[in-house]
């Protein structure tokens, strides 16, 4: 069972917390992590690209000149691909790029991602993040106290002031316990989570 320090928003250690091996101590499956990231990025693709083939462009119904005797190469339509305004060869068409992982694979990938952050000592647990007002400077001070520049911050539900205070910091993304994903965990250099958020994650995924 991994044991990590718990800090306050001033960057001072105020205790420790034992992390569940069922969530934060599993064997890291790199292939599953790769599949989860590829799946998430593929599911974001719109797949709306479209170009017309020669059968779809307008015009070109008449043969531009007779077959023989003109000195030109033979042509059947002004909408053939070699003509300006003609169709596109092997034109792209709208398609769905998404593919899905099953539920067990998603959970296992998320646990692997969280475990990798613990092993790399890139998980910081805070006792709480409570602000009386919505102010970006307050959140930036917390990052400075923790000596962190780029982070994914996992908050418990209902912590609206902290969530909105971090919104204007480009190097920070906030997430709730029910919206965390493998891509974000791996993308950001550090994962900062409140103690309450860690307990909720363990309760859901253990």
C-alpha positions as CSV (number, residue, x, y, z in Angstrom):
1,X,0.0,0.0,0.0
2,X,1.5,3.3,-1.1
3,X,1.8,6.1,1.4
4,X,2.0,9.7,0.2
5,X,2.2,13.0,2.0
6,X,-0.8,15.3,2.3
7,X,-0.2,19.0,1.9
8,X,-2.2,22.1,2.6
9,X,-2.7,25.0,0.1
10,X,0.4,26.7,1.6
11,X,2.5,23.8,0.5
12,X,3.2,22.5,4.0
13,X,3.0,18.8,4.8
14,X,0.1,18.2,7.2
15,X,0.0,14.4,7.3
16,X,0.0,11.3,5.2
17,X,-2.6,9.1,3.4
18,X,-2.6,5.4,2.5
19,X,-3.6,4.8,-1.1
20,X,-5.5,1.7,-2.0
21,X,-3.5,-0.9,-4.0
22,X,-6.6,-1.8,-5.9
23,X,-6.5,1.6,-7.6
24,X,-3.1,3.2,-7.1
25,X,-1.0,0.1,-6.9
26,X,-1.9,-2.1,-9.9
27,X,0.5,-3.4,-12.6
28,X,0.8,-0.7,-15.2
29,X,-0.4,-2.0,-18.6
30,X,1.3,0.3,-21.2
31,X,-0.6,-1.3,-24.1
32,X,-3.9,-0.6,-22.5
33,X,-2.9,3.0,-21.8
34,X,-2.0,3.4,-25.4
35,X,-5.3,2.0,-26.5
36,X,-7.2,4.2,-24.1
37,X,-5.5,7.4,-25.4
38,X,-5.9,6.4,-29.0
39,X,-9.6,5.6,-28.4
40,X,-10.2,9.0,-26.7
41,X,-8.5,11.0,-29.4
42,X,-10.2,9.0,-32.2
43,X,-13.6,9.6,-30.6
44,X,-13.0,13.3,-30.7
45,X,-12.5,13.4,-34.5
46,X,-15.4,14.8,-36.4
47,X,-14.9,12.8,-39.6
48,X,-16.8,15.3,-41.7
49,X,-14.2,15.8,-44.5
50,X,-15.8,15.4,-47.9
51,X,-14.8,15.9,-51.5
52,X,-16.7,15.0,-54.7
53,X,-15.8,12.2,-57.0
54,X,-16.3,12.6,-60.8
55,X,-19.8,11.2,-60.5
56,X,-20.8,13.9,-58.0
57,X,-19.5,17.1,-59.6
58,X,-21.8,19.1,-61.7
59,X,-21.6,19.3,-65.5
60,X,-19.4,17.4,-67.9
61,X,-22.2,15.4,-69.5
62,X,-21.0,16.2,-73.0
63,X,-17.8,14.9,-74.6
64,X,-15.6,18.0,-74.9
65,X,-14.4,17.1,-78.5
66,X,-14.6,14.2,-80.9
67,X,-12.5,11.1,-80.2
68,X,-10.1,11.3,-83.2
69,X,-8.6,13.8,-85.5
70,X,-8.2,16.9,-83.2
71,X,-4.6,16.4,-82.2
72,X,-5.7,16.4,-78.5
73,X,-5.7,13.5,-76.2
74,X,-9.0,11.8,-76.1
75,X,-11.3,13.0,-73.4
76,X,-14.7,11.8,-72.3
77,X,-15.7,14.5,-69.8
78,X,-14.6,17.9,-68.5
79,X,-15.3,16.6,-65.0
80,X,-12.6,13.9,-65.1
81,X,-10.0,14.3,-62.3
82,X,-7.3,15.8,-64.7
83,X,-9.6,18.7,-65.5
84,X,-9.9,21.9,-63.4
85,X,-13.2,21.6,-61.6
86,X,-13.2,17.9,-62.1
87,X,-13.8,15.3,-59.4
88,X,-11.2,14.0,-56.9
89,X,-9.7,10.6,-57.2
90,X,-10.4,8.4,-54.2
91,X,-12.2,11.4,-52.6
92,X,-12.5,11.4,-48.7
93,X,-16.0,10.8,-47.4
94,X,-17.5,11.3,-44.0
95,X,-16.7,8.5,-41.6
96,X,-16.8,7.6,-38.0
97,X,-13.3,7.2,-36.5
98,X,-14.4,6.1,-33.1
99,X,-13.8,2.8,-31.5
100,X,-14.7,1.8,-28.0
101,X,-13.0,0.0,-25.2
102,X,-15.1,-2.2,-23.0
103,X,-15.9,-1.2,-19.4
104,X,-13.3,-3.4,-17.8
105,X,-10.6,-2.1,-20.1
106,X,-11.4,1.5,-19.4
107,X,-11.3,0.9,-15.6
108,X,-8.0,-1.0,-15.9
109,X,-6.5,1.8,-18.0
110,X,-7.5,4.5,-15.6
111,X,-6.0,2.5,-12.7
112,X,-2.8,2.0,-14.7
113,X,-2.6,5.8,-15.3
114,X,-3.1,6.7,-11.7
115,X,-0.6,4.1,-10.6
116,X,2.0,5.4,-13.0
117,X,1.6,8.9,-11.5
118,X,2.1,7.5,-8.0
119,X,5.2,5.5,-9.1
120,X,6.7,8.6,-10.7
121,X,5.9,10.7,-7.6
122,X,3.7,13.0,-9.6
123,X,0.6,12.7,-7.5
124,X,0.1,15.5,-4.9
125,X,-2.7,15.1,-2.4
126,X,-4.1,18.3,-0.7
127,X,-6.2,18.2,2.4
128,X,-8.6,20.6,0.8
129,X,-8.9,23.5,-1.6
130,X,-11.5,26.0,-0.2
131,X,-11.7,29.6,-1.5
132,X,-14.1,32.1,-0.1
133,X,-14.2,33.8,-3.5
134,X,-13.5,33.1,-7.2
135,X,-10.0,34.5,-7.8
136,X,-7.4,33.2,-10.2
137,X,-4.6,34.6,-8.1
138,X,-5.6,32.4,-5.2
139,X,-5.3,29.3,-7.3
140,X,-2.0,30.4,-8.8
141,X,-0.6,30.9,-5.3
142,X,-1.4,27.3,-4.5
143,X,0.5,26.1,-7.6
144,X,3.4,28.3,-6.6
145,X,3.4,27.0,-3.1
146,X,3.5,23.4,-4.4
147,X,6.1,24.3,-7.1
148,X,3.9,23.0,-9.9
149,X,3.6,24.7,-13.3
150,X,1.3,22.3,-15.3
151,X,-1.3,20.1,-13.5
152,X,-4.5,18.2,-13.7
153,X,-6.5,19.2,-10.6
154,X,-9.1,16.6,-9.4
155,X,-11.7,18.2,-7.2
156,X,-14.6,16.7,-5.3
157,X,-18.1,17.7,-6.4
158,X,-19.4,21.0,-5.3
159,X,-16.1,22.8,-5.2
160,X,-17.2,25.5,-7.6
161,X,-15.0,28.4,-6.3
162,X,-11.8,26.4,-6.8
163,X,-13.0,25.1,-10.2
164,X,-13.7,28.6,-11.5
165,X,-10.6,30.1,-10.0
166,X,-8.4,27.7,-12.1
167,X,-10.3,28.3,-15.3
168,X,-8.1,31.1,-16.6
169,X,-4.8,29.4,-16.0
170,X,-3.8,27.8,-19.4
171,X,-1.5,25.2,-17.9
172,X,-4.1,23.8,-15.5
173,X,-7.2,21.7,-16.1
174,X,-9.7,20.8,-13.5
175,X,-11.7,17.7,-13.4
176,X,-14.2,16.0,-11.1
177,X,-13.9,12.5,-9.9
178,X,-16.5,11.3,-12.4
179,X,-14.8,13.0,-15.4
180,X,-11.1,12.0,-15.0
181,X,-9.7,10.1,-18.0
182,X,-6.5,8.5,-19.0
183,X,-5.5,11.1,-21.6
184,X,-5.6,14.0,-19.1
185,X,-3.8,12.1,-16.4
186,X,-0.9,11.3,-18.8
187,X,-0.9,14.7,-20.5
188,X,-0.3,16.9,-17.5
189,X,3.0,16.7,-15.6
190,X,1.4,16.5,-12.2
191,X,-1.9,15.3,-10.8
192,X,-3.2,17.3,-7.8
193,X,-6.1,15.8,-6.0
194,X,-7.9,16.7,-2.8
195,X,-8.2,14.1,-0.1
196,X,-11.9,13.9,-0.6
197,X,-11.4,13.3,-4.3
198,X,-8.9,10.5,-3.7
199,X,-11.4,8.8,-1.3
200,X,-14.2,9.0,-3.8
201,X,-12.0,7.6,-6.6
202,X,-11.0,4.7,-4.3
203,X,-14.7,4.1,-3.4
204,X,-15.7,4.0,-7.1
205,X,-12.8,2.1,-8.7
206,X,-11.5,-0.2,-5.9
